[in-house]
Amino acid sequence: MVEGQEYRLEVPQNAEGQRLDQFLTNRSLYLSRSRVQHLIESGQVLVNNKTRRSSYRVRTGDMIEMRIPPPDEETTLVPEEIPLDIIYEDEDLLVVNKPQGMVVHPAAGHWKGTLVNALMNHCTQLSGINGCLRPGIVHRLDKDTTGLLLVSKTDIAHQELTHQLKERKIKRIYLALVMGEVKEERGIIDAPIGRDPRERKRMAVLSPGTPGVREARTHYRVRERLGGFTLLEVALETGRTHQIRVHLAYAGYPVAGDPVYGPRRNPLNLPAQALHAYKITFQHPRTGDLLTFEAPLPQVFAETLEQLRKC
């Protein structure tokens, strides 16, 4: 599915009862769920010639028409000369070490100073599969989470990397400094995540079967215990919004400095959550070579660990 084209889909029996946005996302390697939801909300999706909400449950035989419009000519992204910490780059992709405080792509309230603005200044070409506001963006990190991000320069590279994400072949490892001393050496947090019904800007662990809830699994192991804090190595099996932060808080070990899911008290006076995507492993989309990259801890994170080791 590409921009500037229209599609007709008939709902098969095995998809009966799925949400409309889920059904359409599952049938495209290239459209994110948020992108599909935007198309539905803007009237680009018809079910039996009628507009429906993203939450509409599809029925066997429903005829769905979806138009993916070309990039909005009125939406102009401005390249900005913002320094980038590029770990790796070739003709197909980049691996970028994102700093704390940088939003990945433009959105309401953040039209400038994003990673995309910086990439447009650096690159002559970025993939366009994710729409005009997210060129090249394969996956995201929260604004204040630091670390490694994959960026695609071509649509072919983007398609392959997105496929690897869906098949869980891309391994992403994080370092998280959490409050409390984790007793187990390693563990798995298996708890479904969805939008917090009381506060829509937050995510939360919810009961299975709750509308909009999705399975989520996070693996962790202890790297270091630091007198009331623990440095964890965390691996994502799934990639839900705020997954690591939500899961660790649910387990009783919120990420230190997290202003959303942690306690109001911030004993380390951290500017934001101490969460860093330090390692990524994936197959090169063209050559098939297995590549692994690491990014050093940001200065504030590293200095905080040194202070804790001296206590």
C-alpha positions as CSV (number, residue, x, y, z in Angstrom):
1,M,0.0,0.0,0.0
2,V,1.5,3.3,-1.1
3,E,0.4,7.0,-1.0
4,G,-1.7,8.3,-3.8
5,Q,-3.6,5.0,-4.4
6,E,-7.0,3.5,-3.5
7,Y,-7.6,-0.1,-2.2
8,R,-10.7,-2.3,-1.9
9,L,-10.7,-5.1,0.7
10,E,-13.3,-7.7,1.6
11,V,-13.2,-8.9,5.2
12,P,-12.7,-12.7,5.4
13,Q,-14.3,-14.9,7.9
14,N,-11.2,-15.3,10.1
15,A,-11.0,-11.5,10.6
16,E,-14.6,-11.3,12.0
17,G,-14.7,-9.0,15.1
18,Q,-11.4,-7.3,14.6
19,R,-11.2,-3.5,15.1
20,L,-11.2,-1.7,11.8
21,D,-7.8,-0.1,12.5
22,Q,-6.3,-3.4,13.5
23,F,-7.7,-5.2,10.4
24,L,-6.1,-2.6,8.1
25,T,-2.8,-2.5,9.9
26,N,-2.5,-6.3,9.8
27,R,-2.9,-6.2,6.1
28,S,-0.1,-3.8,5.4
29,L,3.6,-4.1,6.2
30,Y,4.1,-0.4,5.6
31,L,1.3,1.5,7.5
32,S,1.6,2.0,11.2
33,R,-1.5,1.7,13.3
34,S,-1.5,5.5,14.1
35,R,-1.3,6.2,10.4
36,V,-4.3,4.0,9.7
37,Q,-6.2,5.6,12.5
38,H,-5.5,9.0,11.0
39,L,-6.8,7.8,7.6
40,I,-10.0,6.6,9.2
41,E,-10.5,9.8,11.2
42,S,-10.0,11.9,8.1
43,G,-12.6,10.1,6.1
44,Q,-10.2,8.2,3.8
45,V,-11.7,4.8,4.9
46,L,-15.3,3.7,4.0
47,V,-17.0,0.5,5.2
48,N,-19.8,-0.5,2.9
49,N,-19.8,3.1,1.7
50,K,-20.0,4.6,5.2
51,T,-17.4,6.2,7.4
52,R,-16.7,4.3,10.7
53,R,-14.7,4.8,13.8
54,S,-11.3,3.0,14.3
55,S,-13.1,0.9,17.0
56,Y,-15.7,-0.5,14.6
57,R,-15.7,-4.3,14.6
58,V,-15.5,-5.6,11.1
59,R,-17.9,-8.3,9.9
60,T,-17.4,-11.1,7.3
61,G,-18.1,-9.7,3.9
62,D,-17.7,-6.0,4.7
63,M,-16.3,-4.1,1.8
64,I,-13.7,-1.6,2.8
65,E,-12.4,1.1,0.6
66,M,-9.2,3.0,1.7
67,R,-7.6,5.9,0.0
68,I,-4.0,6.8,0.9
69,P,-3.6,10.4,-0.2
70,P,-0.4,11.8,-1.5
71,P,1.7,14.0,0.8
72,D,-0.1,17.2,1.8
73,E,1.4,19.9,-0.3
74,E,0.6,22.4,2.4
75,T,2.6,20.5,5.0
76,T,6.1,21.7,4.5
77,L,8.9,20.2,6.7
78,V,11.8,22.5,7.0
79,P,15.4,21.0,7.1
80,E,17.2,22.2,10.1
81,E,21.0,22.2,10.8
82,I,20.8,20.2,14.0
83,P,23.8,18.0,14.9
84,L,23.3,14.3,14.6
85,D,25.2,11.5,16.4
86,I,25.4,9.0,13.5
87,I,26.7,5.6,14.5
88,Y,26.4,4.1,11.0
89,E,25.4,5.2,7.6
90,D,25.3,3.7,4.1
91,E,23.2,4.1,0.9
92,D,20.3,2.3,2.5
93,L,20.0,3.3,6.1
94,L,21.3,5.2,9.1
95,V,21.7,4.2,12.8
96,V,21.3,7.4,14.9
97,N,22.0,7.9,18.6
98,K,19.1,10.2,19.6
99,P,19.7,12.6,22.5
100,Q,17.4,13.3,25.4
101,G,14.7,15.9,24.7
102,M,14.5,15.4,20.9
103,V,11.1,14.4,19.4
104,V,11.5,11.9,16.7
105,H,9.0,13.3,14.1
106,P,6.9,16.5,13.8
107,A,3.4,16.4,15.4
108,A,1.1,18.9,17.1
109,G,3.2,21.1,19.4
110,H,6.5,19.9,17.9
111,W,6.9,21.1,14.3
112,K,10.5,22.1,14.6
113,G,13.7,20.7,16.2
114,T,12.8,17.1,15.6
115,L,15.0,14.2,14.4
116,V,13.2,14.3,11.0
117,N,14.1,18.0,10.6
118,A,17.7,17.2,11.3
119,L,17.6,14.1,8.9
120,M,16.2,16.2,6.1
121,N,19.2,18.6,6.4
122,H,21.6,15.7,6.4
123,C,20.1,13.4,3.8
124,T,19.1,14.0,0.1
125,Q,16.7,11.0,0.3
126,L,14.6,9.4,2.9
127,S,11.9,6.7,2.5
128,G,8.3,8.0,2.2
129,I,6.3,5.0,3.3
130,N,5.4,6.4,6.7
131,G,4.0,9.6,5.2
132,C,5.2,13.1,4.7
133,L,5.6,13.8,8.4
134,R,7.7,10.8,9.2
135,P,10.1,10.2,6.3
136,G,12.6,7.5,7.0
137,I,11.3,6.7,10.5
138,V,11.2,2.9,11.0
139,H,10.5,3.0,14.8
140,R,10.4,5.6,17.5
141,L,11.7,6.4,21.0
142,D,10.0,8.6,23.5
143,K,11.2,12.2,23.6
144,D,13.3,11.8,26.7
145,T,14.5,8.2,26.0
146,T,18.0,8.3,24.5
147,G,19.7,5.8,22.2
148,L,19.7,4.0,18.9
149,L,17.1,4.4,16.1
150,L,17.0,2.9,12.6
151,V,16.3,5.3,9.7
152,S,15.7,4.1,6.2
153,K,16.7,6.0,3.1
154,T,14.8,4.0,0.5
155,D,11.3,2.5,0.4
156,I,12.8,-1.0,-0.2
157,A,14.9,-0.8,2.9
158,H,12.0,0.5,4.9
159,Q,9.8,-2.4,3.8
160,E,12.4,-5.0,4.8
161,L,13.1,-3.4,8.2
162,T,9.4,-3.0,9.0
163,H,9.0,-6.7,8.1
164,Q,11.8,-7.6,10.5
165,L,10.1,-5.6,13.2
166,K,6.8,-7.3,12.7
167,E,8.5,-10.7,12.8
168,R,10.5,-9.7,15.9
169,K,13.8,-10.2,14.2
170,I,15.2,-6.8,15.3
171,K,16.7,-7.1,18.8
172,R,16.6,-3.9,20.8
173,I,18.4,-3.8,24.2
174,Y,18.0,-1.0,26.7
175,L,19.7,0.0,29.9
176,A,17.3,1.2,32.6
177,L,18.1,2.5,36.1
178,V,15.1,1.7,38.3
179,M,14.1,2.5,41.8
180,G,14.4,-0.3,44.3
181,E,16.6,-3.4,44.4
182,V,15.4,-6.1,42.0
183,K,15.8,-9.5,43.8
184,E,15.5,-11.9,40.8
185,E,18.5,-12.0,38.5
186,R,16.3,-12.1,35.5
187,G,12.6,-12.2,34.6
188,I,9.8,-11.6,32.1
189,I,6.9,-9.2,32.6
190,D,4.0,-10.5,30.6
191,A,1.1,-8.0,30.9
192,P,-1.1,-6.5,28.2
193,I,-1.0,-2.8,27.7
194,G,-3.6,-0.3,26.5
195,R,-4.6,3.3,26.8
196,D,-5.2,4.3,30.4
197,P,-9.0,4.8,30.5
198,R,-8.7,7.5,33.2
199,E,-5.9,9.5,31.6
200,R,-5.6,9.1,27.8
201,K,-2.1,10.4,27.5
202,R,-0.8,7.5,29.6
203,M,-0.6,3.8,28.9
204,A,-1.4,1.2,31.5
205,V,-1.5,-2.6,32.2
206,L,-5.1,-3.6,31.6
207,S,-7.1,-6.8,31.7
208,P,-7.0,-9.1,28.7
209,G,-10.0,-8.5,26.5
210,T,-10.2,-4.8,27.3
211,P,-10.9,-2.9,24.0
212,G,-7.6,-1.6,22.5
213,V,-5.4,-3.7,24.8
214,R,-2.4,-5.5,23.2
215,E,-0.2,-8.3,24.5
216,A,3.2,-7.0,25.8
217,R,6.3,-8.9,27.0
218,T,9.4,-7.4,28.4
219,H,12.6,-9.4,29.4
220,Y,15.0,-8.1,32.0
221,R,18.2,-9.1,33.8
222,V,20.1,-7.4,36.6
223,R,23.4,-5.7,35.5
224,E,24.2,-4.0,38.8
225,R,22.6,-3.4,42.2
226,L,23.3,0.1,43.5
227,G,22.0,0.6,47.1
228,G,18.3,1.2,46.6
229,F,18.5,1.3,42.8
230,T,19.1,-1.4,40.1
231,L,20.7,-1.1,36.7
232,L,18.7,-3.4,34.4
233,E,19.3,-4.7,30.9
234,V,15.9,-4.8,29.2
235,A,14.9,-6.5,25.9
236,L,11.6,-5.9,24.1
237,E,9.7,-8.9,22.8
238,T,6.9,-6.6,21.7
239,G,7.1,-2.8,21.1
240,R,4.1,-1.1,22.7
241,T,4.0,2.6,23.4
242,H,5.9,3.3,26.7
243,Q,6.2,-0.4,27.2
244,I,9.4,-0.6,29.3
245,R,8.3,2.3,31.5
246,V,4.8,0.9,32.0
247,H,5.9,-2.6,32.7
248,L,8.7,-1.7,35.2
249,A,6.4,0.6,37.1
250,Y,3.8,-2.2,37.2
251,A,6.4,-4.6,38.6
252,G,7.2,-2.1,41.4
253,Y,10.4,-0.8,39.9
254,P,9.7,2.5,38.1
255,V,12.5,3.9,35.9
256,A,14.4,6.6,37.9
257,G,13.4,10.1,36.9
258,D,10.3,9.1,35.0
259,P,7.9,12.0,35.4
260,V,4.9,10.1,34.1
261,Y,5.1,6.6,35.6
262,G,7.4,7.1,38.5
263,P,6.8,8.7,41.9
264,R,6.7,12.5,42.2
265,R,9.8,12.3,44.4
266,N,13.0,12.3,42.2
267,P,15.8,11.6,44.7
268,L,18.5,11.6,42.0
269,N,17.3,14.9,40.5
270,L,17.4,13.4,37.0
271,P,16.1,15.6,34.2
272,A,14.0,12.7,32.7
273,Q,13.8,8.9,32.8
274,A,17.1,7.0,32.9
275,L,16.3,4.8,29.9
276,H,18.8,4.3,27.1
277,A,18.4,2.2,23.9
278,Y,22.1,1.1,23.9
279,K,22.2,-1.9,21.5
280,I,20.4,-2.9,18.3
281,T,20.9,-6.0,16.1
282,F,19.2,-6.5,12.7
283,Q,19.8,-7.9,9.2
284,H,20.9,-5.4,6.6
285,P,17.9,-5.0,4.3
286,R,20.0,-5.3,1.1
287,T,23.0,-7.5,1.9
288,G,21.4,-9.7,4.6
289,D,24.5,-9.2,6.9
290,L,23.8,-9.4,10.6
291,L,24.7,-6.0,12.1
292,T,25.0,-5.0,15.7
293,F,25.6,-1.4,17.0
294,E,26.0,0.0,20.5
295,A,25.7,3.6,21.8
296,P,27.5,4.9,25.0
297,L,25.4,6.1,27.9
298,P,24.6,9.8,27.8
299,Q,26.7,11.8,30.2
300,V,24.0,12.4,32.9
301,F,23.1,8.7,33.0
302,A,26.8,7.7,33.3
303,E,27.6,10.3,36.0
304,T,24.5,9.1,38.0
305,L,25.8,5.6,38.0
306,E,29.2,6.7,39.1
307,Q,27.7,8.6,42.0
308,L,25.7,5.6,43.1
309,R,28.7,3.4,43.0
310,K,30.5,5.7,45.5
311,C,27.7,5.6,48.0
